[in-house]
Amino acid sequence: MAFMDEFDRYRAEMNEKLLGSGHLGIKRFFALDTQAYEDGALGKKTKELMGLVASTVLRCDDCITYHVKRCVQLGVNRDEFLDAFNVALVVGGSITIPHLRRAIERVDELLGQQ
């Protein structure tokens, strides 16, 4: 759990620095990002899984960790994660495998705590 605690602490601290800078463009992007994952024609759970797949294809470990955490909070189970990882693997190719390894480690860590 130490990794997830440190991830949350660092993310919150750096987001506060960025948002505290007063830069309008940064604030607008953060707001747009938050709004994109709200319920709409697609539910939050589906949107977070989409974010997870996109983050995996783009190979952003911080984004993957964030979306894994959000997915767990929204009730995604291990089988649903594996289906999403399969889509990411098909779209992103074998270059995503190291990221999938770290992702499943996070999933198992978080699901094991429930």
MOPAC internal coordinates of N, CA, C and O (Angstrom, degrees):
PM7 1SCF
backbone

  N    0.0000 0     0.00 0     0.00 0    0    0    0
  C    1.4539 1     0.00 0     0.00 0    1    0    0
  C    1.5208 1   111.43 1     0.00 0    2    1    0
  O    1.2310 1   120.75 1   161.88 1    3    2    1
  N    1.3070 1   116.17 1   -18.12 1    3    2    1
  C    1.4650 1   119.36 1  -178.48 1    5    3    2
  C    1.5253 1   111.41 1   -57.25 1    6    5    3
  O    1.2310 1   120.43 1   139.04 1    7    6    5
  N    1.3480 1   116.78 1   -40.96 1    7    6    5
  C    1.4620 1   119.18 1   179.85 1    9    7    6
  C    1.5230 1   110.93 1   -60.87 1   10    9    7
  O    1.2310 1   119.95 1   132.87 1   11   10    9
  N    1.3282 1   117.71 1   -47.13 1   11   10    9
  C    1.4621 1   121.04 1  -177.02 1   13   11   10
  C    1.5254 1   111.13 1   -66.20 1   14   13   11
  O    1.2310 1   120.42 1   141.33 1   15   14   13
  N    1.3382 1   116.80 1   -38.67 1   15   14   13
  C    1.4633 1   120.09 1   177.13 1   17   15   14
  C    1.5246 1   110.93 1   -62.71 1   18   17   15
  O    1.2310 1   120.91 1   134.90 1   19   18   17
  N    1.3254 1   115.86 1   -45.10 1   19   18   17
  C    1.4679 1   120.12 1   179.00 1   21   19   18
  C    1.5276 1   110.60 1   -66.06 1   22   21   19
  O    1.2310 1   120.04 1   139.92 1   23   22   21
  N    1.3151 1   117.53 1   -40.08 1   23   22   21
  C    1.4594 1   121.44 1   177.22 1   25   23   22
  C    1.5307 1   110.14 1   -57.94 1   26   25   23
  O    1.2310 1   120.43 1   130.92 1   27   26   25
  N    1.3276 1   116.78 1   -49.08 1   27   26   25
  C    1.4705 1   121.37 1  -179.72 1   29   27   26
  C    1.5257 1   111.70 1   -62.53 1   30   29   27
  O    1.2310 1   120.73 1   136.11 1   31   30   29
  N    1.3275 1   116.20 1   -43.89 1   31   30   29
  C    1.4644 1   119.98 1  -179.51 1   33   31   30
  C    1.5243 1   111.46 1   -62.16 1   34   33   31
  O    1.2310 1   120.83 1   130.19 1   35   34   33
  N    1.3187 1   116.02 1   -49.81 1   35   34   33
  C    1.4629 1   120.70 1  -178.54 1   37   35   34
  C    1.5260 1   111.32 1   -63.35 1   38   37   35
  O    1.2310 1   120.62 1   135.39 1   39   38   37
  N    1.3187 1   116.42 1   -44.61 1   39   38   37
  C    1.4666 1   120.67 1  -179.41 1   41   39   38
  C    1.5276 1   110.67 1   -59.95 1   42   41   39
  O    1.2310 1   120.14 1   133.14 1   43   42   41
  N    1.3188 1   117.33 1   -46.86 1   43   42   41
  C    1.4624 1   121.36 1  -179.76 1   45   43   42
  C    1.5294 1   110.99 1   -62.75 1   46   45   43
  O    1.2310 1   120.75 1   135.85 1   47   46   45
  N    1.3265 1   116.17 1   -44.15 1   47   46   45
  C    1.4647 1   120.58 1  -179.29 1   49   47   46
  C    1.5286 1   111.60 1   -62.63 1   50   49   47
  O    1.2310 1   120.57 1   134.40 1   51   50   49
  N    1.3169 1   116.52 1   -45.60 1   51   50   49
  C    1.4678 1   119.41 1  -177.34 1   53   51   50
  C    1.5351 1   111.64 1   -73.91 1   54   53   51
  O    1.2310 1   120.12 1   144.84 1   55   54   53
  N    1.3256 1   117.38 1   -35.16 1   55   54   53
  C    1.4679 1   119.38 1   174.89 1   57   55   54
  C    1.5236 1   110.42 1   -61.95 1   58   57   55
  O    1.2310 1   120.81 1   139.51 1   59   58   57
  N    1.3270 1   116.06 1   -40.49 1   59   58   57
  C    1.4621 1   120.16 1   178.48 1   61   59   58
  C    1.5274 1   110.55 1   -61.81 1   62   61   59
  O    1.2310 1   120.55 1   138.47 1   63   62   61
  N    1.3228 1   116.55 1   -41.53 1   63   62   61
  C    1.4689 1   119.97 1   177.35 1   65   63   62
  C    1.5213 1   110.96 1   -62.54 1   66   65   63
  O    1.2310 1   120.94 1   133.67 1   67   66   65
  N    1.3184 1   115.80 1   -46.33 1   67   66   65
  C    1.4655 1   119.02 1  -179.13 1   69   67   66
  C    1.5272 1   111.87 1   -63.66 1   70   69   67
  O    1.2310 1   121.17 1   130.85 1   71   70   69
  N    1.3280 1   115.37 1   -49.15 1   71   70   69
  C    1.4650 1   119.31 1  -178.24 1   73   71   70
  C    1.5225 1   111.59 1   -69.57 1   74   73   71
  O    1.2310 1   120.30 1   150.90 1   75   74   73
  N    1.3154 1   117.03 1   -29.10 1   75   74   73
  C    1.4584 1   121.20 1   178.41 1   77   75   74
  C    1.5150 1   113.68 1   -75.43 1   78   77   75
  O    1.2310 1   120.63 1   172.62 1   79   78   77
  N    1.3124 1   116.40 1    -7.38 1   79   78   77
  C    1.4672 1   119.82 1  -179.57 1   81   79   78
  C    1.5187 1   112.15 1   -70.83 1   82   81   79
  O    1.2310 1   120.65 1   161.94 1   83   82   81
  N    1.3349 1   116.37 1   -18.06 1   83   82   81
  C    1.4611 1   120.00 1  -179.64 1   85   83   82
  C    1.5218 1   114.37 1    80.47 1   86   85   83
  O    1.2310 1   119.65 1  -175.27 1   87   86   85
  N    1.3227 1   118.27 1     4.73 1   87   86   85
  C    1.4643 1   121.27 1  -179.31 1   89   87   86
  C    1.5265 1   109.43 1   -73.85 1   90   89   87
  O    1.2310 1   120.68 1   -60.10 1   91   90   89
  N    1.3134 1   116.30 1   119.90 1   91   90   89
  C    1.4586 1   121.72 1  -175.08 1   93   91   90
  C    1.5292 1   112.48 1   -63.01 1   94   93   91
  O    1.2310 1   119.78 1   138.56 1   95   94   93
  N    1.3119 1   118.02 1   -41.44 1   95   94   93
  C    1.4607 1   121.24 1  -179.18 1   97   95   94
  C    1.5222 1   111.80 1   -62.54 1   98   97   95
  O    1.2310 1   120.65 1   138.40 1   99   98   97
  N    1.3291 1   116.37 1   -41.60 1   99   98   97
  C    1.4630 1   120.47 1   178.56 1  101   99   98
  C    1.5201 1   109.89 1   -64.53 1  102  101   99
  O    1.2310 1   120.32 1   134.26 1  103  102  101
  N    1.3234 1   116.99 1   -45.74 1  103  102  101
  C    1.4692 1   120.64 1   178.94 1  105  103  102
  C    1.5271 1   111.21 1   -60.72 1  106  105  103
  O    1.2310 1   120.40 1   138.83 1  107  106  105
  N    1.3076 1   116.83 1   -41.17 1  107  106  105
  C    1.4656 1   120.54 1   180.00 1  109  107  106
  C    1.5258 1   111.25 1   -65.28 1  110  109  107
  O    1.2310 1   120.28 1   138.09 1  111  110  109
  N    1.3275 1   117.06 1   -41.91 1  111  110  109
  C    1.4566 1   119.38 1   179.70 1  113  111  110
  C    1.5246 1   110.94 1   -64.00 1  114  113  111
  O    1.2310 1   120.14 1   135.28 1  115  114  113
  N    1.3241 1   117.34 1   -44.72 1  115  114  113
  C    1.4621 1   120.67 1   178.49 1  117  115  114
  C    1.5266 1   110.64 1   -59.39 1  118  117  115
  O    1.2310 1   120.30 1   138.37 1  119  118  117
  N    1.3214 1   117.03 1   -41.63 1  119  118  117
  C    1.4717 1   120.58 1   178.94 1  121  119  118
  C    1.5250 1   110.54 1   -65.81 1  122  121  119
  O    1.2310 1   120.13 1   137.83 1  123  122  121
  N    1.3197 1   117.36 1   -42.17 1  123  122  121
  C    1.4667 1   121.77 1   178.55 1  125  123  122
  C    1.5266 1   110.33 1   -61.98 1  126  125  123
  O    1.2310 1   120.55 1   136.49 1  127  126  125
  N    1.3248 1   116.56 1   -43.51 1  127  126  125
  C    1.4615 1   121.39 1   179.06 1  129  127  126
  C    1.5292 1   110.33 1   -60.94 1  130  129  127
  O    1.2310 1   120.19 1   135.25 1  131  130  129
  N    1.3059 1   117.25 1   -44.75 1  131  130  129
  C    1.4709 1   121.57 1   179.43 1  133  131  130
  C    1.5257 1   110.39 1   -62.13 1  134  133  131
  O    1.2310 1   120.30 1   134.08 1  135  134  133
  N    1.3102 1   117.03 1   -45.92 1  135  134  133
  C    1.4687 1   121.76 1  -177.94 1  137  135  134
  C    1.5183 1   112.56 1   -65.71 1  138  137  135
  O    1.2310 1   120.15 1   148.25 1  139  138  137
  N    1.3133 1   117.31 1   -31.75 1  139  138  137
  C    1.4690 1   121.04 1  -177.30 1  141  139  138
  C    1.5215 1   112.06 1   -62.42 1  142  141  139
  O    1.2310 1   120.17 1   153.60 1  143  142  141
  N    1.3305 1   117.28 1   -26.40 1  143  142  141
  C    1.4638 1   121.10 1  -176.24 1  145  143  142
  C    1.5259 1   113.43 1   -99.04 1  146  145  143
  O    1.2310 1   119.91 1  -172.08 1  147  146  145
  N    1.3150 1   117.78 1     7.92 1  147  146  145
  C    1.4632 1   121.10 1   176.26 1  149  147  146
  C    1.5289 1   109.60 1   -77.57 1  150  149  147
  O    1.2310 1   120.72 1   -20.94 1  151  150  149
  N    1.3369 1   116.23 1   159.06 1  151  150  149
  C    1.4649 1   120.86 1   176.28 1  153  151  150
  C    1.5260 1   110.37 1   -57.50 1  154  153  151
  O    1.2310 1   121.18 1   -41.22 1  155  154  153
  N    1.3037 1   115.36 1   138.78 1  155  154  153
  C    1.4537 1   123.11 1   175.99 1  157  155  154
  C    1.5147 1   106.64 1  -154.62 1  158  157  155
  O    1.2310 1   119.97 1    40.39 1  159  158  157
  N    1.3183 1   117.67 1  -139.61 1  159  158  157
  C    1.4638 1   120.55 1   174.65 1  161  159  158
  C    1.5308 1   109.26 1   -59.42 1  162  161  159
  O    1.2310 1   120.80 1   147.76 1  163  162  161
  N    1.3276 1   116.07 1   -32.24 1  163  162  161
  C    1.4643 1   122.47 1   171.92 1  165  163  162
  C    1.5167 1   107.94 1  -106.63 1  166  165  163
  O    1.2310 1   120.39 1   -36.58 1  167  166  165
  N    1.3162 1   116.85 1   143.42 1  167  166  165
  C    1.4576 1   121.18 1   178.82 1  169  167  166
  C    1.5189 1   112.25 1   -77.94 1  170  169  167
  O    1.2310 1   121.13 1   -14.58 1  171  170  169
  N    1.3233 1   115.44 1   165.42 1  171  170  169
  C    1.4703 1   121.51 1   179.75 1  173  171  170
  C    1.5268 1   112.14 1   -55.77 1  174  173  171
  O    1.2310 1   120.61 1   137.45 1  175  174  173
  N    1.3225 1   116.45 1   -42.55 1  175  174  173
  C    1.4647 1   120.52 1  -177.36 1  177  175  174
  C    1.5324 1   110.89 1   -60.15 1  178  177  175
  O    1.2310 1   120.62 1   133.67 1  179  178  177
  N    1.3228 1   116.42 1   -46.33 1  179  178  177
  C    1.4664 1   120.86 1   178.69 1  181  179  178
  C    1.5243 1   110.85 1   -63.02 1  182  181  179
  O    1.2310 1   120.81 1   136.70 1  183  182  181
  N    1.3208 1   116.06 1   -43.30 1  183  182  181
  C    1.4656 1   119.85 1  -179.00 1  185  183  182
  C    1.5266 1   111.63 1   -64.98 1  186  185  183
  O    1.2310 1   120.17 1   141.03 1  187  186  185
  N    1.3256 1   117.27 1   -38.97 1  187  186  185
  C    1.4676 1   119.61 1   178.09 1  189  187  186
  C    1.5247 1   110.74 1   -66.36 1  190  189  187
  O    1.2310 1   120.08 1   141.01 1  191  190  189
  N    1.3331 1   117.45 1   -38.99 1  191  190  189
  C    1.4689 1   119.88 1   175.95 1  193  191  190
  C    1.5233 1   110.62 1   -63.72 1  194  193  191
  O    1.2310 1   120.40 1   141.53 1  195  194  193
  N    1.3283 1   116.84 1   -38.47 1  195  194  193
  C    1.4689 1   120.29 1   176.04 1  197  195  194
  C    1.5298 1   110.26 1   -63.24 1  198  197  195
  O    1.2310 1   120.63 1   137.30 1  199  198  197
  N    1.3309 1   116.40 1   -42.70 1  199  198  197
  C    1.4563 1   120.57 1   176.94 1  201  199  198
  C    1.5176 1   111.82 1   -61.81 1  202  201  199
  O    1.2310 1   120.82 1   141.64 1  203  202  201
  N    1.3248 1   116.04 1   -38.36 1  203  202  201
  C    1.4619 1   121.03 1   177.88 1  205  203  202
  C    1.5286 1   111.13 1   -63.91 1  206  205  203
  O    1.2310 1   120.48 1   134.25 1  207  206  205
  N    1.3152 1   116.69 1   -45.75 1  207  206  205
  C    1.4640 1   120.41 1   178.69 1  209  207  206
  C    1.5252 1   110.50 1   -62.41 1  210  209  207
  O    1.2310 1   120.38 1   132.74 1  211  210  209
  N    1.3301 1   116.88 1   -47.26 1  211  210  209
  C    1.4676 1   120.10 1   179.89 1  213  211  210
  C    1.5275 1   110.60 1   -61.03 1  214  213  211
  O    1.2310 1   120.33 1   136.91 1  215  214  213
  N    1.3119 1   116.98 1   -43.09 1  215  214  213
  C    1.4673 1   120.77 1  -179.90 1  217  215  214
  C    1.5221 1   111.50 1   -63.39 1  218  217  215
  O    1.2310 1   120.71 1   143.79 1  219  218  217
  N    1.3262 1   116.24 1   -36.21 1  219  218  217
  C    1.4585 1   120.52 1   178.37 1  221  219  218
  C    1.5246 1   110.46 1   -67.90 1  222  221  219
  O    1.2310 1   120.81 1   134.22 1  223  222  221
  N    1.3198 1   116.06 1   -45.78 1  223  222  221
  C    1.4658 1   120.39 1   179.10 1  225  223  222
  C    1.5302 1   110.22 1   -61.77 1  226  225  223
  O    1.2310 1   120.73 1   141.90 1  227  226  225
  N    1.3405 1   116.22 1   -38.10 1  227  226  225
  C    1.4656 1   120.57 1   179.06 1  229  227  226
  C    1.5323 1   112.54 1   -80.89 1  230  229  227
  O    1.2310 1   120.67 1   172.25 1  231  230  229
  N    1.3437 1   116.32 1    -7.75 1  231  230  229
  C    1.4594 1   123.82 1   175.43 1  233  231  230
  C    1.5320 1   113.07 1    62.02 1  234  233  231
  O    1.2310 1   121.30 1  -132.99 1  235  234  233
  N    1.3314 1   115.12 1    47.01 1  235  234  233
  C    1.4655 1   121.20 1   177.37 1  237  235  234
  C    1.5308 1   108.92 1  -107.40 1  238  237  235
  O    1.2310 1   120.33 1   -79.53 1  239  238  237
  N    1.3326 1   116.98 1   100.47 1  239  238  237
  C    1.4586 1   121.01 1  -176.42 1  241  239  238
  C    1.5292 1   112.92 1   -61.76 1  242  241  239
  O    1.2310 1   119.78 1   141.36 1  243  242  241
  N    1.3291 1   118.03 1   -38.64 1  243  242  241
  C    1.4657 1   119.28 1   177.25 1  245  243  242
  C    1.5292 1   110.85 1   -62.12 1  246  245  243
  O    1.2310 1   120.46 1   136.96 1  247  246  245
  N    1.3177 1   116.72 1   -43.04 1  247  246  245
  C    1.4712 1   120.59 1   179.22 1  249  247  246
  C    1.5276 1   110.75 1   -65.88 1  250  249  247
  O    1.2310 1   120.71 1   139.13 1  251  250  249
  N    1.3255 1   116.26 1   -40.87 1  251  250  249
  C    1.4633 1   120.78 1   178.07 1  253  251  250
  C    1.5285 1   109.22 1   -59.77 1  254  253  251
  O    1.2310 1   120.31 1   131.84 1  255  254  253
  N    1.3117 1   117.02 1   -48.16 1  255  254  253
  C    1.4624 1   121.06 1  -179.86 1  257  255  254
  C    1.5251 1   110.51 1   -59.74 1  258  257  255
  O    1.2310 1   120.22 1   135.09 1  259  258  257
  N    1.3214 1   117.18 1   -44.91 1  259  258  257
  C    1.4640 1   120.72 1   179.48 1  261  259  258
  C    1.5266 1   110.95 1   -60.09 1  262  261  259
  O    1.2310 1   120.13 1   132.04 1  263  262  261
  N    1.3344 1   117.36 1   -47.96 1  263  262  261
  C    1.4669 1   120.58 1  -177.43 1  265  263  262
  C    1.5277 1   111.69 1   -69.76 1  266  265  263
  O    1.2310 1   119.67 1   145.40 1  267  266  265
  N    1.3174 1   118.24 1   -34.60 1  267  266  265
  C    1.4635 1   120.19 1   174.86 1  269  267  266
  C    1.5258 1   109.09 1   -60.41 1  270  269  267
  O    1.2310 1   120.83 1   133.56 1  271  270  269
  N    1.3127 1   116.02 1   -46.44 1  271  270  269
  C    1.4653 1   120.07 1  -179.53 1  273  271  270
  C    1.5318 1   110.90 1   -61.14 1  274  273  271
  O    1.2310 1   120.17 1   133.91 1  275  274  273
  N    1.3106 1   117.27 1   -46.09 1  275  274  273
  C    1.4726 1   121.23 1   179.35 1  277  275  274
  C    1.5254 1   110.72 1   -63.64 1  278  277  275
  O    1.2310 1   120.31 1   138.48 1  279  278  277
  N    1.3223 1   117.02 1   -41.52 1  279  278  277
  C    1.4647 1   120.54 1   179.07 1  281  279  278
  C    1.5203 1   110.97 1   -60.93 1  282  281  279
  O    1.2310 1   120.17 1   136.46 1  283  282  281
  N    1.3216 1   117.28 1   -43.54 1  283  282  281
  C    1.4633 1   120.71 1   178.10 1  285  283  282
  C    1.5263 1   109.49 1   -60.83 1  286  285  283
  O    1.2310 1   120.34 1   136.33 1  287  286  285
  N    1.3231 1   116.95 1   -43.67 1  287  286  285
  C    1.4713 1   120.95 1   178.72 1  289  287  286
  C    1.5319 1   111.37 1   -60.51 1  290  289  287
  O    1.2310 1   120.50 1   149.58 1  291  290  289
  N    1.3228 1   116.65 1   -30.42 1  291  290  289
  C    1.4678 1   121.33 1  -178.17 1  293  291  290
  C    1.5313 1   112.44 1   -92.22 1  294  293  291
  O    1.2310 1   119.92 1  -176.23 1  295  294  293
  N    1.3275 1   117.76 1     3.77 1  295  294  293
  C    1.4529 1   120.86 1   173.29 1  297  295  294
  C    1.5130 1   116.88 1    93.30 1  298  297  295
  O    1.2310 1   119.65 1  -164.69 1  299  298  297
  N    1.3229 1   118.26 1    15.31 1  299  298  297
  C    1.4609 1   120.66 1   177.29 1  301  299  298
  C    1.5263 1   108.08 1   -67.56 1  302  301  299
  O    1.2310 1   120.64 1   -46.90 1  303  302  301
  N    1.3202 1   116.38 1   133.10 1  303  302  301
  C    1.4645 1   120.25 1   179.25 1  305  303  302
  C    1.5372 1   110.53 1   -98.18 1  306  305  303
  O    1.2310 1   120.83 1    -7.17 1  307  306  305
  N    1.3158 1   116.02 1   172.83 1  307  306  305
  C    1.4725 1   121.04 1  -175.00 1  309  307  306
  C    1.5303 1   112.03 1   -60.06 1  310  309  307
  O    1.2310 1   119.97 1   139.09 1  311  310  309
  N    1.3268 1   117.67 1   -40.91 1  311  310  309
  C    1.4697 1   119.87 1   179.33 1  313  311  310
  C    1.5265 1   111.60 1   -63.80 1  314  313  311
  O    1.2310 1   120.08 1   141.66 1  315  314  313
  N    1.3102 1   117.44 1   -38.34 1  315  314  313
  C    1.4724 1   120.80 1   177.16 1  317  315  314
  C    1.5282 1   110.35 1   -66.08 1  318  317  315
  O    1.2310 1   120.48 1   139.32 1  319  318  317
  N    1.3326 1   116.70 1   -40.68 1  319  318  317
  C    1.4687 1   119.53 1   175.63 1  321  319  318
  C    1.5297 1   110.17 1   -59.69 1  322  321  319
  O    1.2310 1   120.12 1   134.83 1  323  322  321
  N    1.3263 1   117.38 1   -45.17 1  323  322  321
  C    1.4683 1   120.37 1  -178.11 1  325  323  322
  C    1.5220 1   111.17 1   -63.08 1  326  325  323
  O    1.2310 1   119.81 1   141.85 1  327  326  325
  N    1.3290 1   117.96 1   -38.15 1  327  326  325
  C    1.4698 1   120.05 1   175.70 1  329  327  326
  C    1.5271 1   110.92 1   -63.25 1  330  329  327
  O    1.2310 1   120.74 1   137.03 1  331  330  329
  N    1.3333 1   116.18 1   -42.97 1  331  330  329
  C    1.4680 1   119.97 1   178.46 1  333  331  330
  C    1.5328 1   110.36 1   -64.10 1  334  333  331
  O    1.2310 1   120.55 1   138.48 1  335  334  333
  N    1.3337 1   116.56 1   -41.52 1  335  334  333
  C    1.4633 1   119.85 1   178.60 1  337  335  334
  C    1.5271 1   111.07 1   -63.78 1  338  337  335
  O    1.2310 1   120.11 1   144.88 1  339  338  337
  N    1.3132 1   117.40 1   -35.12 1  339  338  337
  C    1.4593 1   120.71 1   177.22 1  341  339  338
  C    1.5268 1   110.77 1   -63.12 1  342  341  339
  O    1.2310 1   120.46 1   136.74 1  343  342  341
  N    1.3274 1   116.73 1   -43.26 1  343  342  341
  C    1.4725 1   120.26 1   177.18 1  345  343  342
  C    1.5249 1   109.34 1   -61.27 1  346  345  343
  O    1.2310 1   120.41 1   134.55 1  347  346  345
  N    1.3267 1   116.82 1   -45.45 1  347  346  345
  C    1.4683 1   119.95 1   179.34 1  349  347  346
  C    1.5236 1   111.65 1   -60.62 1  350  349  347
  O    1.2310 1   120.53 1   140.39 1  351  350  349
  N    1.3198 1   116.59 1   -39.61 1  351  350  349
  C    1.4619 1   121.11 1   179.25 1  353  351  350
  C    1.5243 1   111.22 1   -65.92 1  354  353  351
  O    1.2310 1   120.37 1   136.88 1  355  354  353
  N    1.3225 1   116.89 1   -43.12 1  355  354  353
  C    1.4679 1   120.44 1   179.41 1  357  355  354
  C    1.5342 1   110.62 1   -64.88 1  358  357  355
  O    1.2310 1   120.41 1   138.04 1  359  358  357
  N    1.3141 1   116.82 1   -41.96 1  359  358  357
  C    1.4634 1   120.61 1  -178.78 1  361  359  358
  C    1.5220 1   111.14 1   -74.85 1  362  361  359
  O    1.2310 1   120.70 1   135.92 1  363  362  361
  N    1.3358 1   116.26 1   -44.08 1  363  362  361
  C    1.4592 1   120.06 1  -172.97 1  365  363  362
  C    1.5097 1   115.74 1   -91.38 1  366  365  363
  O    1.2310 1   120.30 1   160.81 1  367  366  365
  N    1.3250 1   117.04 1   -19.19 1  367  366  365
  C    1.4591 1   120.28 1   179.16 1  369  367  366
  C    1.5193 1   113.09 1    82.69 1  370  369  367
  O    1.2310 1   121.60 1     5.03 1  371  370  369
  N    1.3142 1   114.55 1  -174.97 1  371  370  369
  C    1.4626 1   121.01 1  -172.74 1  373  371  370
  C    1.5294 1   112.94 1   -64.69 1  374  373  371
  O    1.2310 1   119.71 1   160.68 1  375  374  373
  N    1.3270 1   118.16 1   -19.32 1  375  374  373
  C    1.4671 1   121.01 1   178.59 1  377  375  374
  C    1.5250 1   111.58 1   -62.78 1  378  377  375
  O    1.2310 1   120.39 1   160.60 1  379  378  377
  N    1.3464 1   116.87 1   -19.40 1  379  378  377
  C    1.4726 1   120.44 1  -179.92 1  381  379  378
  C    1.5351 1   112.62 1   -83.66 1  382  381  379
  O    1.2310 1   119.62 1   168.62 1  383  382  381
  N    1.3126 1   118.34 1   -11.38 1  383  382  381
  C    1.4695 1   120.93 1  -174.36 1  385  383  382
  C    1.5333 1   113.01 1   -57.03 1  386  385  383
  O    1.2310 1   118.57 1   134.27 1  387  386  385
  N    1.3368 1   120.33 1   -45.73 1  387  386  385
  C    1.4723 1   117.94 1   177.78 1  389  387  386
  C    1.5329 1   112.37 1   -58.69 1  390  389  387
  O    1.2310 1   120.32 1   145.62 1  391  390  389
  N    1.3100 1   117.00 1   -34.38 1  391  390  389
  C    1.4616 1   121.44 1   179.45 1  393  391  390
  C    1.5239 1   110.85 1   -73.08 1  394  393  391
  O    1.2310 1   120.77 1   145.41 1  395  394  393
  N    1.3278 1   116.13 1   -34.59 1  395  394  393
  C    1.4661 1   119.65 1   175.79 1  397  395  394
  C    1.5274 1   110.85 1   -66.66 1  398  397  395
  O    1.2310 1   120.40 1   145.31 1  399  398  397
  N    1.3237 1   116.84 1   -34.69 1  399  398  397
  C    1.4609 1   119.80 1   177.33 1  401  399  398
  C    1.5292 1   110.69 1   -60.98 1  402  401  399
  O    1.2310 1   121.07 1   133.05 1  403  402  401
  N    1.3202 1   115.56 1   -46.95 1  403  402  401
  C    1.4639 1   119.35 1   179.89 1  405  403  402
  C    1.5301 1   110.43 1   -68.53 1  406  405  403
  O    1.2310 1   120.35 1   144.36 1  407  406  405
  N    1.3195 1   116.93 1   -35.64 1  407  406  405
  C    1.4658 1   120.84 1  -179.95 1  409  407  406
  C    1.5192 1   111.37 1   -64.03 1  410  409  407
  O    1.2310 1   119.96 1   134.08 1  411  410  409
  N    1.3243 1   117.68 1   -45.92 1  411  410  409
  C    1.4644 1   119.28 1  -178.73 1  413  411  410
  C    1.5267 1   110.25 1   -68.29 1  414  413  411
  O    1.2310 1   120.05 1   149.59 1  415  414  413
  N    1.3109 1   117.51 1   -30.41 1  415  414  413
  C    1.4671 1   120.40 1   174.42 1  417  415  414
  C    1.5270 1   109.82 1   -61.65 1  418  417  415
  O    1.2310 1   120.13 1   135.58 1  419  418  417
  N    1.3344 1   117.35 1   -44.42 1  419  418  417
  C    1.4746 1   121.72 1   178.23 1  421  419  418
  C    1.5289 1   110.74 1   -64.84 1  422  421  419
  O    1.2310 1   120.81 1   135.93 1  423  422  421
  N    1.3229 1   116.07 1   -44.07 1  423  422  421
  C    1.4740 1   120.51 1   179.10 1  425  423  422
  C    1.5260 1   109.52 1   -57.39 1  426  425  423
  O    1.2310 1   120.41 1   128.05 1  427  426  425
  N    1.3101 1   116.83 1   -51.95 1  427  426  425
  C    1.4619 1   120.33 1  -177.34 1  429  427  426
  C    1.5272 1   111.47 1   -63.46 1  430  429  427
  O    1.2310 1   120.61 1   143.17 1  431  430  429
  N    1.3265 1   116.45 1   -36.83 1  431  430  429
  C    1.4546 1   120.28 1   177.53 1  433  431  430
  C    1.5333 1   110.66 1   -62.78 1  434  433  431
  O    1.2310 1   120.60 1   132.36 1  435  434  433
  N    1.3079 1   116.46 1   -47.64 1  435  434  433
  C    1.4723 1   120.36 1  -177.40 1  437  435  434
  C    1.5202 1   112.52 1   -72.66 1  438  437  435
  O    1.2310 1   120.37 1   137.41 1  439  438  437
  N    1.3239 1   116.89 1   -42.59 1  439  438  437
  C    1.4666 1   119.05 1  -179.90 1  441  439  438
  C    1.5224 1   110.98 1   -68.50 1  442  441  439
  O    1.2310 1   120.14 1   149.91 1  443  442  441
  N    1.3068 1   117.35 1   -30.09 1  443  442  441
  C    1.4494 1   121.22 1   179.41 1  445  443  442
  C    1.5214 1   113.12 1   -69.35 1  446  445  443
  O    1.2310 1   120.54 1   161.19 1  447  446  445
  N    1.3256 1   116.57 1   -18.81 1  447  446  445
  C    1.4568 1   121.21 1  -179.15 1  449  447  446
  C    1.5158 1   112.77 1   -88.42 1  450  449  447
  O    1.2310 1   120.05 1   172.00 1  451  450  449
  N    1.3285 1   117.52 1    -8.00 1  451  450  449
  C    1.4603 1   120.39 1  -176.77 1  453  451  450
  C    1.5031 1   111.41 1   -83.47 1  454  453  451
  O    1.2310 1   120.10 1   180.00 1  455  454  453

